[in-house]
Amino acid sequence: MKSSEIKLQATDSSDYFAKRQLKQGAVGWLLLVGLGVSYVISGDFAGWNFGLAQGGWGGMFIATAIVALMYLCMSLAMSEMSTMLPTAGGGYSFARIAFGPLGGYLTGTAILIEYAIAPAAIAVFIGAYCESLFGIGGWIIYLLCYVIFITIHLKGAGEALKIMFGITSVACIALFVFIVAMFPHFDSKNLFNIAAGTQTGASSFLPMGYLGIWAAVPYAIWFFLAVEGVPLAAEEVKNPAQALPRGLIGAMLILAAFAMLILFLSAGAAGAEQIKNSGAPLVDALKIVYGQHTALASFVNFVGLAGLVASFFSIIYAYSRQIFALSRAGYLPQKLSLTNRNKAPTLAIIVPGMIGFILSLTGEGDLLILMAVFGATISYVLMMLSHIRLRWKRPDLARPYRTPGGVLTSSVALLLAAIAVVAGLMVNPKVWLLAAVIYGVFIVYFLVYSRHHLVAGTPEQEFARIDDQ
C-alpha cells in the first residue's frame, strides 16, 4: 500500500509512549532460551500424536524432519532481522519495514491468530491431563488456567519469565524421565503397527500413502509452534544483538532433539496405533509399557502438566507483546497497549485470554491446533519474504548477526512454509477456511478503519520513515 494512502497520527509522544513502555533489561539470553522452549514444550506432551493418525509413523517422521528444517532455517533468518530491529513487534516489525503498513499488519495479525488460539488448544490438553490425574477436567480447569496465569503476567515480564523458566525446567525433567524409561523397551516393529490403507504409496511405513506426509505436517509443526516468538521479548532483553540469536537458535536445537526422541521412543515402545488418538500420549505410552497403575506414568502425568502449563503461560506473554506492538502503532485499538505500573500491557493480556477461554470450551484440541497452524504458516511465509526483500532492498543496514546462507536459507524456509499452508487445508478444509475468515475480518478492519489511524513515532514506523526518505 502506498504511503499516500496511509494516515499517521501525530501524538504527544512524551505522554503517549510513557503509558506504553515495557520493562527494559529484564531478560537475559538464558531466559530467552527458556522462553523459546517453554513456548513449544507442550507440543512434546500432547497434540503431535494426531499426526500419527494422519500419516502413520513414517509420514509423521518425514513431516517432522521437513518441519524441523523449516524452523531451523527460519530461526537463522529471524535472528538476523531481530538484531536489525529489536522491538516488541517481532515478525510484524520486520514485515512493516519490508512491505509497508499493510504487509506489517498482515504478518502481525497472522501471528496473533496463532498465539491467541494456541493457548486454547493447550488448555484442552491440560484438562485431559488433569482428568487422567485428578478425575477433574473440562471448563473449570480451562478457567483456572486463564485466571491464574493472566494474573501472574500482570505482575510484569521479569517475574513472569523467571517463573516460566522454573516451570519449563521441571517439564524438561519429565521428558528426560520418559526418554530414559522408554528407551529399554524400544522395538522398531511398534513404529509400523498402523494398518496400511489403499491410498497411493500406502505401506507399513506410510500407511496412509504419500498424502499422509502432507496431512501430518500441521501436527509436526506442533512440535515447534511459537518458537519464532522469542524476538517478541526484544524490548525487554539485555544486549539484544547477542541474546536474541542465542535464545532463538539455542531453543530450536533443544526442541528438535526432544521432538525426535519423543517421536521415536513413544511410538517405538508403546505402538503408533495405541497412542495416535490419545489426549495424553506420553502417559498412555507409559501405562501400556509399565502397567495401568505405574508410578512412572503418575510422575510424568503430574510433572508433565508443567510442560503444558509452561507453553500456556509463555504464549500468553507472546500474544500480549504482539497485541501491544500492533496497538501501540494504531493497527488495533490503542487502549490495548496501555501498560500498568508493572509495565505489563493489561488489556493485551486479558482480552485474548477471554477469547481463548471461550474457544477452549469446544474441547477440540486437534482442530484448534489446525487453526493456530493456519496463522503460523501464513506469518512464516510473510516473514521469510521480508528477510529476502530486506537483503535486496537494504543491504546497507547494520546486521549484528547475519544468517548463514543468506537468502538461500530463508528461501528454503519460505518454500516449506508455503507447503505447510496447503497441508493445513488438506487435513480439514472447514477449519482452515474458518481461520481464513477470521483473518479476513482483521484485513477488513485495517482497510476500513485502522489504516487511517496509525500512530507516528513507534520504533518500526520511525525506521520505515527513515528508509523512505
Secondary structure, 3 states (H helix, E strand, C coil): CCHHHCCEECCCHHHHHHCCCCCCCCECHHHHHHHHHHHHCHHHHCCCCHHHHHHHHHHHHHHHHHHHHHHHHHHHHHHHHHHHCCCCCCHHHHHHHHHHHHHHHHHHHHHHHHHHHHHHHHHHHHHHHHHHHHCCCCHHHHHHHHHHHHHHHCCCHHHHHHHHHHHHHHHHHHHHHHHHHHHHHCCHHHHHCCCCCCCCCCCCCCCCCCHHHHHHHHHHHCCCCCHHHHHHHHHHECCHHHHHHHHHHHHHHHHHHHHHHHHHHHHHHHCHHHHCCCCCHHHHHHHHHHCCCCHHHHHHHHHHHHHHHHHHHHHHHHHHHHHHHHHHCCCCCHHHHCECCCCCEHHHHHHHHHHHHHHHCCCCHHHHHHHHHHHHHHHHHHHHHHHHHHHHHCCCCCCCCCCCCCHHHHHHHHHHHHHHHHHHHHHCHHHHHHHHHHHHHHHHHHHHCHHHCEECCCHHHHHHHHHHC
